[in-house]
Amino acid sequence: MKKGVFITFEGNDGAGKTTIMKLVKEELESQGYEVVSTREPGGSAIAESIRNLILDVNNTNMDARCEALLYAASRRQHLVEIVLPALKENKIVLCDRFLDSSLAYQGFARQIGVQEVLDINKFAIDDILPDRTIFLSVSVETGKKRMDSRGEKNRLDLEESDFHKRVRQGYQNLIETYPERIKVVSAEADVNTVFQNTLTEVLKVISLYE
């Protein structure tokens, strides 16, 4: 690789990001690429500690702005410890969630303002944005069925349906705002179909830097 490639995976809850990203990583490694797979919030020891605080089901009284700030803090630590070093080594970084999650969840769904959350995160990410974002698209109804089937839920999973509908609308707004960066892949189909369609988009962006 001539340079590192930063690819993020987004989607409302139940979209299957973790599963698809794992399959993409395995396939890329089988093709000889060096790949770092990580997640947000989390990815490093300090960031994972913040993740546990954010997603703890006992923290239902967490203020929306506090939540947004914690996500930004976790993102900063994760960026400097995991993402940037890997990119400097010209590796491919696959990340389960990044900036767009904060804009959709806290900015839009929590209704504290997309621009306000973006401003918080500009300080955290220092203008580092993904080379490509894959948005795995499922309906709120499909997402809920998948969340229900996986059992244990975190604090955000427990939100009412209206919240998850706002998250989905928040993502739709971002897709329309950043059409060159965010590529939509339907995640309603079977796992293999979603994987193959996602892999196609991932290989497109990788080819730009080989």
C-alpha positions as CSV (number, residue, x, y, z in Angstrom):
1,M,0.0,0.0,0.0
2,K,1.2,3.5,-0.9
3,K,-0.6,4.9,2.2
4,G,-2.8,3.7,4.9
5,V,-6.5,3.4,4.2
6,F,-9.1,4.2,6.8
7,I,-12.5,2.6,6.3
8,T,-15.4,2.9,8.8
9,F,-18.6,0.8,9.1
10,E,-21.8,2.5,10.2
11,G,-25.4,1.5,10.6
12,N,-28.3,1.6,13.0
13,D,-28.4,-1.0,15.7
14,G,-28.8,-4.5,14.3
15,A,-27.3,-3.8,10.9
16,G,-24.7,-6.5,11.2
17,K,-21.6,-4.2,11.1
18,T,-19.5,-6.4,13.4
19,T,-20.2,-9.6,11.4
20,I,-19.6,-8.1,8.0
21,M,-16.5,-6.2,9.1
22,K,-15.0,-9.5,10.5
23,L,-15.6,-11.2,7.1
24,V,-14.1,-8.3,5.2
25,K,-11.0,-8.4,7.4
26,E,-10.5,-12.1,6.9
27,E,-10.9,-11.8,3.1
28,L,-8.5,-8.9,2.9
29,E,-5.9,-10.7,4.9
30,S,-6.3,-13.8,2.7
31,Q,-5.4,-11.5,-0.2
32,G,-2.2,-10.4,1.6
33,Y,-3.2,-7.0,3.0
34,E,-2.2,-5.9,6.5
35,V,-5.4,-5.1,8.3
36,V,-6.2,-3.6,11.7
37,S,-9.7,-4.2,12.9
38,T,-11.0,-2.0,15.7
39,R,-14.2,-0.4,17.2
40,E,-15.7,2.7,18.7
41,P,-16.3,3.4,21.4
42,G,-13.3,1.4,22.6
43,G,-10.4,-0.1,20.7
44,S,-7.7,0.8,23.3
45,A,-7.6,0.2,27.1
46,I,-8.6,3.8,28.1
47,A,-11.2,4.0,25.3
48,E,-12.7,0.7,26.4
49,S,-13.0,2.0,29.9
50,I,-15.0,4.9,28.6
51,R,-17.1,2.5,26.5
52,N,-18.1,0.6,29.6
53,L,-19.1,3.8,31.3
54,I,-21.2,5.0,28.3
55,L,-23.0,1.7,27.6
56,D,-23.6,0.6,31.2
57,V,-27.4,0.0,31.6
58,N,-27.2,1.5,35.1
59,N,-26.3,4.9,33.7
60,T,-29.7,5.7,32.3
61,N,-29.6,9.2,33.8
62,M,-26.5,10.2,31.8
63,D,-26.9,13.7,30.3
64,A,-26.9,13.9,26.5
65,R,-24.0,16.4,26.3
66,C,-22.0,14.3,28.8
67,E,-22.6,11.3,26.6
68,A,-21.4,13.2,23.5
69,L,-18.3,14.4,25.3
70,L,-17.5,10.9,26.5
71,Y,-17.7,9.6,23.0
72,A,-15.4,12.3,21.7
73,A,-12.9,11.6,24.5
74,S,-12.9,7.9,23.7
75,R,-12.5,8.7,20.0
76,R,-9.5,10.8,20.6
77,Q,-7.7,8.2,22.7
78,H,-8.5,5.5,20.2
79,L,-7.4,7.6,17.3
80,V,-3.9,8.4,18.7
81,E,-3.3,4.9,20.1
82,I,-4.7,2.7,17.4
83,V,-5.8,4.3,14.1
84,L,-3.0,6.8,13.4
85,P,-0.1,4.5,14.2
86,A,-1.6,1.8,11.8
87,L,-2.2,4.3,9.0
88,K,1.4,5.6,9.4
89,E,2.5,2.0,8.8
90,N,0.4,2.0,5.6
91,K,-2.1,-0.6,6.9
92,I,-5.8,-0.8,6.2
93,V,-7.8,0.2,9.3
94,L,-11.4,-1.1,9.5
95,C,-13.4,0.5,12.3
96,D,-16.8,-0.4,13.6
97,R,-18.3,3.1,14.0
98,F,-16.6,6.5,14.1
99,L,-17.6,10.2,13.8
100,D,-20.9,9.6,11.9
101,S,-22.3,7.6,14.9
102,S,-21.9,10.6,17.2
103,L,-23.6,12.9,14.6
104,A,-26.5,10.5,14.1
105,Y,-27.0,9.3,17.7
106,Q,-26.1,12.3,19.9
107,G,-26.4,15.1,17.3
108,F,-29.7,14.1,15.7
109,A,-31.4,11.4,17.8
110,R,-30.5,13.1,21.2
111,Q,-31.5,16.4,19.5
112,I,-28.5,18.4,20.8
113,G,-27.5,19.5,17.4
114,V,-25.4,17.9,14.6
115,Q,-23.2,20.9,14.2
116,E,-22.6,21.1,18.0
117,V,-21.5,17.5,18.1
118,L,-19.4,18.0,15.0
119,D,-17.6,20.9,16.7
120,I,-16.9,18.8,19.7
121,N,-15.4,16.1,17.5
122,K,-13.4,18.4,15.3
123,F,-11.3,19.0,18.4
124,A,-11.0,15.3,19.0
125,I,-10.2,14.0,15.5
126,D,-8.0,16.9,14.3
127,D,-9.5,16.7,10.8
128,I,-8.9,13.0,10.4
129,L,-11.8,11.5,8.4
130,P,-12.3,8.1,6.9
131,D,-11.3,7.5,3.3
132,R,-14.6,5.7,2.9
133,T,-17.6,4.9,5.1
134,I,-19.7,1.8,4.5
135,F,-23.3,2.3,5.7
136,L,-25.1,-1.0,6.2
137,S,-28.7,-0.2,5.7
138,V,-31.6,-2.0,7.5
139,S,-35.0,-0.8,8.6
140,V,-35.6,0.0,12.2
141,E,-37.9,-3.1,12.4
142,T,-35.3,-5.5,11.0
143,G,-32.7,-4.0,13.4
144,K,-34.9,-4.5,16.3
145,K,-35.6,-8.1,15.5
146,R,-31.9,-8.8,15.3
147,M,-31.2,-7.0,18.5
148,D,-33.9,-9.0,20.3
149,S,-32.4,-12.2,19.0
150,R,-28.9,-11.5,20.3
151,G,-30.0,-11.3,23.9
152,E,-28.0,-9.0,26.2
153,K,-28.5,-5.3,25.4
154,N,-26.5,-2.2,26.3
155,R,-27.9,1.2,27.4
156,L,-28.5,2.5,23.9
157,D,-30.2,-0.7,22.8
158,L,-32.8,-0.2,25.4
159,E,-33.9,3.2,23.9
160,E,-37.5,3.5,22.6
161,S,-38.4,2.9,19.0
162,D,-38.7,6.7,18.3
163,F,-35.0,7.1,19.3
164,H,-33.9,4.5,16.8
165,K,-36.1,6.0,14.1
166,R,-34.4,9.4,14.7
167,V,-31.0,7.6,14.5
168,R,-31.9,6.2,11.1
169,Q,-33.1,9.6,9.9
170,G,-29.9,11.1,11.2
171,Y,-27.8,8.7,9.1
172,Q,-30.0,9.4,6.1
173,N,-29.2,13.1,6.4
174,L,-25.5,12.3,6.6
175,I,-25.7,10.0,3.5
176,E,-27.2,12.9,1.6
177,T,-24.6,15.4,2.9
178,Y,-21.5,13.2,2.2
179,P,-22.4,11.1,-0.8
180,E,-18.8,10.7,-2.0
181,R,-17.6,9.4,1.3
182,I,-20.5,7.3,2.5
183,K,-21.5,4.3,0.4
184,V,-24.8,2.5,1.2
185,V,-25.0,-1.3,1.2
186,S,-28.3,-2.9,1.9
187,A,-28.0,-5.2,4.9
188,E,-31.5,-6.7,4.5
189,A,-30.2,-9.7,2.5
190,D,-28.4,-12.8,3.6
191,V,-24.9,-12.5,5.2
192,N,-23.0,-13.7,2.2
193,T,-24.7,-11.2,-0.2
194,V,-24.1,-8.3,2.2
195,F,-20.5,-9.4,2.6
196,Q,-19.8,-9.6,-1.1
197,N,-21.5,-6.2,-1.8
198,T,-19.5,-4.6,1.0
199,L,-16.2,-6.2,-0.1
200,T,-16.8,-4.7,-3.6
201,E,-17.0,-1.2,-2.1
202,V,-14.0,-1.8,0.1
203,L,-11.8,-3.0,-2.7
204,K,-12.8,0.0,-4.8
205,V,-11.3,2.4,-2.3
206,I,-8.2,0.2,-1.6
207,S,-7.4,0.2,-5.3
208,L,-7.0,4.0,-5.2
209,Y,-4.0,3.7,-2.9
210,E,-2.1,0.7,-4.3
